[in-house]
Amino acid sequence: MKELTMRFSVKSLRYCLVMLPVLALTACGGPSTGDIQTALDKSMKQELDQANHLSMELIGRPNPLVSQNPQVKVVDSDCHTKEGDDSIYTCKITLKNAQGDVREATVPVKKVEGEWVILKN
């Protein structure tokens, strides 16, 4: 019986050592680069849909300049909570477009109903 208890303790210790880095990352609470990519894709799609809807109302067809979804990849991000509000993060992001051009932007990000969203100014 004593041997079973010892095995359980070593197994528990091993599990804790494996899970510690995962728990540390989860405890941060801030958005990951992947989270920001998802929020950016969703925000850009909403903006393009809105522009095309307006174009349909005004000229009866989608605007050819905004009908395609530009490919922008978030290659790096650095997020910090906004002063005075722990739920809003200010994220400095590095973006790369399909042509390989790299730009930096700063965006406010907040978790709403379990999803990260980019806040509009």
C-alpha positions in Angstrom: 0.0 0.0 0.0 2.9 2.4 0.8 4.4 1.8 -2.7 1.1 2.9 -4.3 1.1 6.2 -2.4 4.7 6.9 -3.4 3.9 6.2 -7.1 1.0 8.5 -6.9 3.1 11.3 -5.4 5.8 11.1 -8.2 3.0 11.0 -10.8 1.4 14.1 -9.3 4.7 15.9 -9.2 5.4 15.1 -12.8 1.9 16.3 -13.8 2.5 19.6 -11.9 5.8 20.2 -13.6 4.2 19.7 -17.0 1.2 21.9 -16.3 3.0 24.7 -14.5 4.1 26.6 -17.7 0.6 26.2 -19.2 -1.0 27.5 -16.0 1.5 30.4 -15.9 0.5 31.5 -19.5 -3.2 31.1 -18.7 -2.8 33.3 -15.6 -1.5 36.2 -17.7 -4.9 36.7 -19.1 -3.8 38.8 -22.0 -4.4 38.1 -25.7 -1.9 35.9 -27.6 -0.7 36.8 -31.1 -3.2 34.2 -32.4 -6.0 35.8 -30.5 -5.1 39.2 -32.0 -5.0 37.6 -35.5 -8.5 36.2 -35.0 -9.8 39.6 -33.7 -8.1 41.5 -36.6 -9.5 39.1 -39.2 -13.0 39.4 -37.8 -12.8 43.2 -37.6 -11.5 43.6 -41.1 -14.3 41.3 -42.4 -16.9 43.4 -40.7 -15.4 46.6 -42.1 -15.3 45.1 -45.7 -18.9 43.8 -45.4 -20.1 47.2 -44.2 -18.3 49.0 -47.1 -19.7 46.5 -49.6 -23.2 46.9 -48.2 -23.0 50.7 -48.5 -21.7 50.3 -52.1 -24.6 48.0 -52.9 -27.1 50.6 -51.7 -25.4 53.5 -53.5 -24.3 52.0 -56.8 -26.1 48.6 -56.9 -22.9 46.5 -56.9 -20.0 45.7 -54.6 -17.2 48.1 -54.7 -14.3 46.4 -56.6 -11.8 48.1 -54.4 -13.0 46.6 -51.2 -14.5 43.3 -52.4 -11.5 41.3 -51.6 -10.2 40.4 -48.1 -6.6 41.7 -47.8 -4.3 39.1 -46.2 -2.6 40.6 -43.2 -0.6 38.5 -40.7 0.1 39.4 -37.2 3.8 38.4 -36.8 4.4 39.8 -33.3 2.4 41.4 -30.4 3.2 43.0 -27.1 0.1 43.7 -24.9 -0.2 45.5 -21.6 -3.3 46.4 -19.6 -4.6 49.9 -20.1 -4.1 52.2 -17.1 -7.2 52.4 -15.0 -8.9 49.4 -16.7 -7.5 45.9 -16.3 -10.0 44.6 -18.9 -8.6 46.6 -21.8 -5.2 45.8 -23.3 -3.1 48.1 -25.4 -1.3 45.9 -28.0 1.6 47.0 -30.1 1.4 44.7 -33.1 3.7 44.0 -36.1 1.8 43.2 -39.3 2.9 41.8 -42.6 0.8 42.0 -45.7 0.8 39.6 -48.8 3.5 41.8 -50.5 5.8 41.4 -47.5 5.5 45.0 -46.3 5.9 45.2 -42.5 4.1 47.8 -40.4 3.4 48.4 -36.7 0.2 49.5 -35.1 -1.2 50.0 -31.7 -4.7 48.7 -31.0 -6.9 48.5 -27.9 -8.2 44.9 -27.3 -10.8 43.6 -24.9 -12.3 40.2 -24.2 -16.1 40.3 -24.8 -18.2 37.3 -24.2 -15.2 35.0 -24.3 -13.7 36.4 -27.5 -11.0 39.0 -28.0 -12.2 42.0 -30.0 -10.4 45.1 -31.4 -12.0 48.2 -30.0 -12.9 51.0 -32.4 -11.8 54.5 -31.5 
